[in-house]
Amino acid sequence: MKTKFLGGAREVGRAAIAVKTEKTQLLLDYGVMIDHEPGFPMHVPSKEVDAIVLTHCHLDHSGAIPIFHIQEKKTVYGTQLTFDLVKTLISDFIHLSGYYLPFEYLELQSMLRSCVHLDFRKKQTVGDMQFQLLDSGHLPGGAQALVEADGKKLVYTSDYNTTDTRLLRGADRDYGDLDALIIESTYADEDHTDRTTLEKEFVESVTEVVENGGTVLIPAFGVGRSQEIACVLAAYHFEYPVTMDGMAREVNRIMMNHTSYMQDPQLFMNAIHAATWVEGWRDRRTAAKKPGAIISPAGMLKGGPAAFYIQKVGKNRQNAVFLVGYQIPGTPGRELLDEGKCVIDGKMRKIKAQVKSFDFSSHSGASELKEAVKEVEGNPTVYVVHGAEGNCEKFARWIKKEVGLKAVAPKAGDVFTV
């Protein structure tokens, strides 16, 4: 079994791995690098691909798959919830970046018709390979891929989180003996705040602002983070208005049809029903004026209704903006965090509202990643991917030194035999 790293090696974005035997080639993810112009993984001729396994809906894992549906129709395997979400995300991507893409809605439709949905732990055979999807704990419907061929066993964690959250159970790590482990390293050099401590501090901070007559804007990713924040507020019996806006509303509708993927379906439904969903501009203006919490994409303030809300909420020192996700350097969210500035009424201004950041991550932190590698059974070679700023190399060195397993931080184009 040969593994070729096509993207996501020593970088975060355009995740793509080809796994190949004498007779069969599977692609594990085929995503894009989201920048001003989308970046793609290394090319693989469509006729050489037997099937694609999609681990989750995020564009850095899914966004380039329609390329394989321009002339042919390649089967794509994943969970039902992933496919329902990917339809929304790639449609939006085509709408925003269509000029730069080699495919259109037609290819997306063809891709969605080629999807075969798998439940977690259901074995699927393609040629002389067998694989199954395991819960990744990263976002609803998100999976790891466990691939078996030529008597060898490989796990690709994709993005994963081993910690339970209000929305999801931690990753399923019952792999058995492995010959290869491909693991992410997004946070290989930092730990996250303990979840319970974080939730309490967050809810107390939101409550304090609202009880003093303020509005809290919570810019959050539409898929997963928005719903988790609603669940956290519901779990602590937050009794003030919660408003949800933007893509989060469409995602809510989709997730309500797939509650079995959630850690606590009842809490999820209670949280979603308790929130007010914005229907139009009148609702938006009302929400921005009254005390309460507003959960809205975009999580880094790059567009979406959050860009409107911050202009209203930011002007008043009674209000607050609480960031609940990673802020990439160069984004409006990062500028707000570092300098307390954002665009209001067309000009870059200091905002008066208080700004705070809460580390609600959907990735494992350094301690969890290390623990995960220590607990792996068998004597696998570990391939470290999906890390920026030297994290892949750092984590690989740590694994070799502290765990004694062979570990590599592959570069794009590297091929290894399992």
Phi, psi and omega in degrees: 000122180254142177241128178240128181269113187263339181187170181075011179265121183057030177200165174250119183131163181039050179296130178193130180223133176257130177242127193224139170245188177305321190252339193227144172230124176253142170257129174260104183067157174199086189255186179240160171264116182275111176220200177300318171243136181296140175254143185248157174290175175300147184285142171231125179302132184304322184293342180270356182259129179270325179194164179238136175251119180258120184280321177199174194279344183306141187298333180288357175241338188242340197296343181253003183299326180301343176304327182277010179234019178284313179244329181246178178233093181275135178294135177242127179256142177180185178276158181300319181295321177302315181294320179296322180285322183295329177301313180295314186290316181288326175301314180296320179299315179296319180300318184274327189237013187312324182302327184266357190259146178274009180221166180230190181302326181303315180291325176297317179299317179298318178299314183294330176286341182265005184279135175242120186270138180238139171280160176303141175070010177269124184282140180228137180250134172229115183057233181259023177242149175232141178214163174215159179259138178239143180305132182259349180068006187275311172203161187307128181086352183290145187223161165255161178245128175250114186247135178233132177195153178051033179073010180246156183228128184233139172242132172250111185290338192054211174279129180212159182225122183271357182265137173293141173236177178297335184265321190226155170283154176294165185302145174280117184242025179271083187264336193078193181289133181245151172259335179210142176230121175255112190237144178284162181218031184309314182244041183294346183243010176210148178264155175266156174298144175309133188301314183296315178301315182299312182300314182299313181298319180297309183295321178298318181295317179296313182301316182300315180296314184293320180293338175269015175087013183260169176249136178251119173268127178243090177294127185214148177301141185293330183256113173095298186293316179303316182290323179296317180298319177299320179293320179298312180299319180293321182295330180263014176055044175297121192257012182256169183299136173240125181246136177241141186218174174068207183299337179306327181293314179298318180295321176305313182301317182294312184293332179296339177271358184223047187291346181294342179282348186274154176296317182221088184305324182293316177299317180301310182296319178300316183296316183291321179288330182287336183279152172268129179263127181291130180256340182187188186296327180298315178299320182298313181294322179296313182301322183289343184261338189255152178300137181156184179248136177243119178257118184206137169291162004273148184297335179249018178064018178273074181090196184070172181300335179304327179294329175285313185300321185296331179292329180274311185290324186294340186281347189243128184288348175287338187270175179212153172239115181250112180275133187237018179212170180296138179250109181293136177308138180095349179271158178303325179297319180292320178298320180296317181294315185281323188238356180067022182241150169202173182280119175233127182051043174083356180237148175285117182227158171289134178266152183271333181296152177285146181240130178221155177240136178237130190275066176275087183263149175256017175244152173297143173276179185305312182298319181292320179299315181295316179299317182300317180292320180298327185273353182295137180268158183088197181229063188283155164278135182255126177252120185259122183230183171053056177212142179251172174051044174081005182296323180299312182295317181300313184293321179298318178297318180298317181298314179300313186287314189267332183253338178079014176266156174289131183221141184225143169252090187295156172258160179301130180100345179294140177238135179230150177258128178269000000 
